[in-house]
Amino acid sequence: MIDCQKHLFDIPDDVTYLNAAYMAPILKSSAQVGKVAVAQKLHPWEITIDDFFGLPKTACGLFASLIDSAEDCIAIVPSASYGVGTATKNCKLEKGQKIIVLADQFPSHVYPWQEVARDKDAIIETIPWPADDDWTAALLNAIDQTTAVVACPQAHWTNGTSVDLVAVGKKCRAVGAALVLDLTQSLGVMPFSVKDVDPDFMIAGSYKWLLGPYSYGYMYVAPRHHNGIPLEENWIARKDSEDFSRLVDYKDPYQPGAGRFHMGEKSNFINAPIAIDALKKFNELGVDNISAYLKTLTNYVAEKSDEIGLNVARDKFRAPHLIGINFKDGVPSHIAPMLASNKVFVSVRGQSIRVATHIYNDKADIDRLFTLLQNEI
């Protein structure tokens, strides 16, 4: 397990930031890398052709190491919706088949499936909130021979209730259903391996738990889809695009592996160095170590909630990094503004205060939150 890493961030002592699920701060080292990248754009003649391909290759390699993947299975995408949109073009769906999603799932992982369901005359089946918080059992019960796609997260974005993706992946393979994952709210802080889960597509934006920039993310594409249909047709995804002098010699073949699925400006000379710096830190610290540390904090949130008469999901159904403090009749409207005025930052989602800890938090942050909450209950 690691210790609190607040020294790596520019977070003032009087700020308690418990809102990584909204947007995480970047590392101080990443900010310095970003400044160098911005300065380089002052002199574009110093940006070489190799930079167009070297930066995304480095990012893909580092990301692949986080998820036990081959580098050539990773594509750079600008957003989760871009990745989900790609998946909708490559998952087989027939009339009357169903696409399974979770209740209150993040909209970027719902809207694209609604659109394709309308187009194919398919069915969206929404799994209702399980009374016992066991999303896994509810999903496994719903997946059957009529299921074409299961589209879900690893941790529900509103309160951190978790899904056993290994079990879900096994059931999907048994019935021939595709598994499409949006792990924007868990990757980097919750162990995940494509070797264990075997998803068809997995997407993760970088600006939350991966401590990266906005408009930059990653998509895993299983080898069985490497000959699929990309969301866009751009020059850099085509074979021999490294030869700038021959770009008008149009080529039908794509770059190998998942190369055809890269976004058009995958080389982003400012975002890519920031994202790479963060990925290096994750590989240095280790996802298992990060997860174990954050688990101590969410367990502490659970203990403190119980002390003041509020409840959270049971430990066996909680993600290690994200937890919802539940109010029976909804979170009183004044609480979030009150916390913010005291420089304690959380989000309210549904019936819960969402507490999203990261490696810059410690138990003192939790104590400060509950010192303020207990006076309002």
Residue, then its C-alpha position, 0 to 999 in steps of 0.5 A: m500500500i502507498d501513503c498519501q501523495k498530496h505532495l505531488f499536487d498543488i492543493p492548498d492546505d485549507v482545501t479538502y477536495l473529495n471530488a475526483a469523480y467530477m474532475a481530478p487535478i493534474l500532477k504538478s509534474s504534469a503541469q510542468v510538462g504541459k508548460v513545456a508542450v505549450a511553449q513548443k507550440l510557439h516553435p512548430w518547426e521543432i515538432t517533427i514527424d516522429d512526434f506525430f507517431g511517437l507521442p500516441k505510441t508512448a501513451c498507448g503503451l503505458f495505458a496498455s500496461l495498466i490493463d494487461s493489454a497489447e499496445d496495438c489494442i489501444a486507440i486514442v479517443p477524445s471522449a467516452s462518447y467517441g469510444v461508445g459511438t465506435a462500439t455501436k458501429n461494430c457490435k452486431l445487433e438484430k431486430g428484437q435483441k436487447i442492449i442492457v444498461l444500468a439505471d441512471q448510467f452515465p448518459s454518454h453510455v446510454y444515448p448512443w445505444q438508444e440511437v442504435a436501438r431505434d435504428k435496428d428496432a432493438i430493445i434497451e433493457t434498463i436494470p433497476w437499482p437493486a435493493d441490496d446494491d448487488w448490480t452483478a446478480a441483477l446483470l447476470n440474471a438479465i443476460d440471456q440468449t436475446t442479449a446482444v450487448v451489455a453496456c456498463p461501468q465497473a463502478h456506478w458513477t453516482n455512488g460507487t456501487s460496483v460490478d463484478l466484470v469478470a463474472v459479467g464477461k463470462k456470462c456475455r461470452a456464454v450467450g454470445a453478447a458483446l461487452v462494452l465498458d465505460l471505465t472512466q469512473s474506475l480505471g487507474v484506481m480499481p484493478f482491471s485486466v482485459k485478460d480476465v474480463d475480455p471486453d469487446f470495447m473498453i473506454a476511459g476518459s483521462y480527466k478524472w481518475l487517470l489524472g490527465p487532461y480533458s478531451y483525451g482518453y483511451m479505448y481498448v479494442a479486442p483483437r476480434h474487432h481490429n478489422g472493424i469500422p472506425l468512427e471517422e476516416n482520417w489520414i493518420a489512421r491509414k497505412d504509410s501515413e508516416d510518409f507526409s510526402r505521399l499522403v495524397d497517394y490514398k490508401d485503402p489499408y489502415q494502420p495495424g491493430a486498433g490503429r484504424f480507431h484512433m481519433g484524427e488528432k491523436s498526436n495532440f502535442i499538448n494533451a499527450p505529454i500531460a497524459i503520459d506523465a500521469l500514466k507513468k505515475f500510475n505505473e510507478l505506484g501500481v493500481d493495486n497499491i492505489s486501490a488498497y490505499l483508497k479503500t482505507l479512506t472509503n471504509y473510514v467514510a462508511e464508519k463515520s457515516d454510521e456514527i451520525g446515522l447515515n448509510v452507505a452500500r455494504d462493503k462487498f458491493r462498494a468500489p474502493h475509491l468512490i462512495g455515496i452517503n445516502f440520505k433517506d429523503g434526498v440530500p438537503s439542498h443547503i448541504a453542498p453549498m455549505l460544504a463548498s463555502n468551507k472549502v470542502f468539495v463533493s458532489v451530490r448525485g441522486q440521493s447521495i453525497r458522492v465522496a470521491t477520494h484519490i491519492y491526495n486525500d487522507k483521513a484528515d480530509i474525511d474528518r473535516l467533511f464529517t465535522l461539518l456534516q454532523n452539525e447538519i443532521 
